[in-house]
Amino acid sequence: MTLIKSISGIRGTIGGHTGDTLNPLDIVKFTTAYAMFIRKQGGAGCRGKIVVGRDARISGDMVRNVVCGTLMGVGFDVLDIGLATTPTTELAVTMSGADGGIIITASHNPRQWNALKLLNNKGEFLSKADGNEVLAIAEKESFIYADVDTLGKYELDETYNRKHIDAVLALPLVDVEAVRNARFRVCVDTVNSVGGVILPDLLKDLGVEYEVLNGTPDGNFAHNPEPLEKNLGGIMERMRGGGFDLGIVVDPDVDRLAFICEDGRMFGEEYTLVSVADYVLSHTPGNTVSNLSSTRALRDVTERYGGKYTAAAVGEVNVTTKMKEVGAVIGGEGNGGVIYPECHYGRDALVGIALFLSSLAHKGCKVSELRATYPNYFIAKNRIDLTPSTDIDAILVKVKDMYADQQVNDIDGVKIDFPDKWVHLRKSNTEPIIRVYSEAKTMEEADALGKQIMKVVEEMM
């Protein structure tokens, strides 16, 4: 069984039995529940329009057709923006004045997966309470569909990629002239998805010479699409051959961003946000936010500029909510997700690329030299496998009590902050496991800290 229903949407592998996988019947059920929720939320002010965008997955056409037909059957007009990134779809909701949006993408999951990600009328992911309400509506299946005179209408408008690029280029801190004058040459891996559609146009407008690897948007991912070092041997080898100033890697829906130095070494996905925040804070000092499992380097850089860093629970909606609470000028996640409110409250690789190139142009240094200016931390990622009957919450409470003499944060699992390192234990929403992330000045020390805490948990079990 791969079908996973959560507050952020529904995802699973394509094909198989209903209730077990992502198939037409379950897509209809969940889309209907979402549409009924949006209508209820909008009340008399509901315009009756939903944006639909998709990445280039092989199953994208099938899922798109089912989603659009269902929305029309409930009585909503559909604005189909075609092949589009997650941030493009988010922007399209506000630009078009729609009541919500559905993004058809399984993000960094392999090619056999797909998913529906749900947006509100601000182009932002649903809150936990709203997501739970959609799940409850889907469970009841008390659906009402439109009669023949009130069916929704369908419109295809593929201009939003252009509008997204224009919005990025219009940002005050995106220095198009400086980037053009720098005459950068970059290598880009778009993993055979929508990055291959939109990034060439962005780079052309910035005056950047580029070479695209895996640029055909056909959903046949050339490698595991998660932008981690272990999956990026091809572009790293290409970079080691010389001739490029920067390597750029995105995931299939282009909300995650990783950089590669001119010598073929990883810049570090944790440092995507750190470097962009450094540039933003140098011009607009203020507060920052990232999730609990992200590097401490963002805190260090923020405090260097006199700002305050705040940690949020894991999950984009939790990060954006906290950013609004503390008035953060930039935030995001350590997985390469940059959220810049000046543009919109969503992870956006286009924004990250444009700001990073502007920073690099101003500093006039190599990417490896820029990386060397930031505090050096290493994150180890481990897991503890549990039985379904294990009381994970009770274990986390015991861990918290054991380390009460340290700085402890329990808004999402338990994070223990030591003076020079930290460890974060968090139960998975989809598997009977505890994720154990730890950070220190060396990978050996980080891994040792994680394993030390794992031993404590295993002894409790």
Steps between C-alpha positions, in 0.01 A plus 500: 500500500651833396201738522585764761236750609623796700412859578706615201328276243499148366785305341584152388623282218294480182281196434367217713196465723283787621587610851852361460660718231450826314229412249213683323234414759706622795604812305131580437416445866774723635458773236128516574564531874746783438256684269220473757734632768602798284137584425412488869802713594427760232131531577324772303840638395608179326573580135481136402845472339786258573851507347654169389870461417713188460858385474616280211431159653391226261166471682446875497257512208280227645488658845446850356204382290334333800560801727374756248192294409414449866532869583272586208258234619481667841431831325842669513663672204848362435803710407746244364848656481660191344853388581591722793713500812352490848590867564356598159169340595506674838549838332232423240238468775552857621570645156171360363294568812410131530350334807773238522733276306601140451860414414540159338847393611667247726792739548825300530333155500592254219319490164229248602365740764266793464305719739254784547625795706229738617508881518274763654400831338835654599688239298631343822471145632201422718538525877483185710141576603391562140678189377329291763163640394564394140588150624179487703288603199669235287434234765126577517457497119185711529570669169280732296569555129380772264205460263539553127437876521759566772796293383835676514690626197853412390773746395857426397745786561870418471625857555567466872858375460573834335316688774696313765833590339395865467405508870843364597690742277301792647621430855712795623785275618521313168772704328451401137762744373768372740426139408517577128828682542648206691454276191445186704507158339291239679410132464142410594345159578119520469443122542267473197221707653363855496832660590593429138204713392546810716867528607648557151277806459596633843871458426467661156336805655782520756760488222645172627659250261375152589508132417205283600532137602187281502296784355225311314181530711372145443498369858762232430728616780864435407587433865336498841335845496583599857779762467748330733871446435461123461262557206697770317807322367430607142496877550780485757720322246404757235597782737836338575575521127523879537350789307212577740464749784209324667293181493125523564274207589123503558247232586206411268270779623779759543443600862830350619838631391857376533823658377830346390830685522712574194732211592220242514459490878157537654424843643270316744121510478486628860701802385267601215278687746798619708670665202185663365409622850849648535441709186149607600602590857792708375244729332192459721596396855227314686390166636522153347328164543582143404376165628644316799698258283687773309858613553604732783694704243186703421481606863866602495462708184178662626657604829800639313261758349324570830187298419323227694478141381196286585448128443166364376352152489589299189271571203474797266169623643654503851798699376286760319268535799796568729652742246184708511495492881855633536507720189783304337654656189607157375463139605466148373623148554839334504401276208574785260169682539514881487194701610524872424182690603589792272388266220265253674475259793616183329827317431619628165816386317469783244516758778795314654692487171447868421601619848801267517632618160447862608699435816777326307518788251532755781765304689706420190628173643487133410217286637745291706643821648152617595427167668818534707366821660223313687524301824573136423248252639417142409164324538466123551164339425402175673180316586367265763263231374212428734210260522154650436414445867793705633391808696720754319358798691586344836856436384544861387372627836759287680778631275391856571509436875847339478646812340308761697828671588552588133302734273205286382236580237196271484276670241572215256643193667797585722801712404789520747732797449846455648743796494683375189261245345138381493288189447136486386272199550173505312244231429415439136147572378510208256715227657548344847842663541670780688715724282822601674681804355814631668743782418855575614828647375602167339297220343658249737392699803149553358455131429635405843251734669212352302602145583544591868138620517384198299660271758312681777169453315569133424573434868162653587332269254 
